[in-house]
Amino acid sequence: MMIACPYCHQDYVWEVSISDLSGPFFMCFECDTVWPASGGISDQKGQNYSDFMAQRGRTPDWNTITKIRPANKGS
């Protein structure tokens, strides 16, 4: 079963890779929330994509994101 975003409830969460960052990560493309795969998906752990990239010293660039598959319960 796919996981709805716990922040916006408007879209599903996807497993993604982000170029030049060790991943994978999870991401909601509706509200731009990112979660490291190791941390789990919850409304307490996500971070806005721009802040996530800035914290890693990178400029947010949507061209660096690749969708892998929808996140499922147990991911």
C-alpha positions as CSV (number, residue, x, y, z in Angstrom):
1,M,0.0,0.0,0.0
2,M,1.4,3.4,-1.0
3,I,2.1,6.0,1.7
4,A,0.3,9.3,1.6
5,C,2.4,12.3,2.7
6,P,2.0,12.9,6.4
7,Y,2.5,16.6,5.9
8,C,0.2,17.7,3.1
9,H,-2.0,14.6,2.6
10,Q,-2.2,15.6,-1.1
11,D,0.2,13.1,-2.8
12,Y,2.1,9.9,-2.2
13,V,5.6,9.6,-1.1
14,W,8.2,8.3,-3.5
15,E,11.6,6.7,-3.1
16,V,14.1,8.9,-4.9
17,S,17.8,9.3,-5.6
18,I,19.4,12.7,-5.5
19,S,22.6,13.1,-7.6
20,D,25.8,13.3,-5.6
21,L,24.1,12.4,-2.3
22,S,24.2,9.0,-0.7
23,G,20.7,7.8,-0.6
24,P,18.1,6.6,-1.1
25,F,15.6,9.2,0.1
26,F,11.8,9.6,0.2
27,M,10.1,12.6,-1.2
28,C,6.6,14.1,-1.6
29,F,6.5,16.0,-4.9
30,E,3.4,18.0,-3.8
31,C,4.9,19.8,-0.7
32,D,8.6,19.1,-1.4
33,T,9.2,17.2,1.8
34,V,12.3,14.9,1.9
35,W,13.1,12.1,4.4
36,P,16.3,10.1,4.5
37,A,15.4,6.5,3.9
38,S,17.1,5.4,7.2
39,G,14.9,7.7,9.3
40,G,11.4,6.6,8.4
41,I,8.5,8.7,7.0
42,S,6.6,10.7,9.6
43,D,5.3,14.2,10.2
44,Q,8.1,14.7,12.7
45,K,11.1,13.8,10.5
46,G,10.6,15.4,7.1
47,Q,12.4,18.5,5.8
48,N,11.7,20.9,3.0
49,Y,13.7,20.1,-0.1
50,S,15.4,23.6,-0.3
51,D,16.4,23.4,3.4
52,F,17.5,19.8,3.0
53,M,19.8,20.7,0.2
54,A,21.1,23.9,1.8
55,Q,21.9,22.0,5.0
56,R,24.2,19.8,2.8
57,G,25.8,22.8,1.1
58,R,24.0,22.3,-2.2
59,T,21.7,24.4,-4.3
60,P,18.2,22.8,-4.8
61,D,18.0,21.5,-8.3
62,W,15.0,19.4,-9.4
63,N,17.0,18.0,-12.3
64,T,19.1,16.0,-9.7
65,I,16.1,14.0,-8.5
66,T,15.2,10.7,-9.9
67,K,11.9,8.9,-9.0
68,I,12.6,5.2,-8.2
69,R,9.3,3.8,-7.0
70,P,6.3,4.7,-4.8
71,A,7.1,4.2,-1.1
72,N,5.1,1.4,0.4
73,K,4.2,0.5,4.0
74,G,7.3,-1.3,5.4
75,S,9.7,0.7,3.2
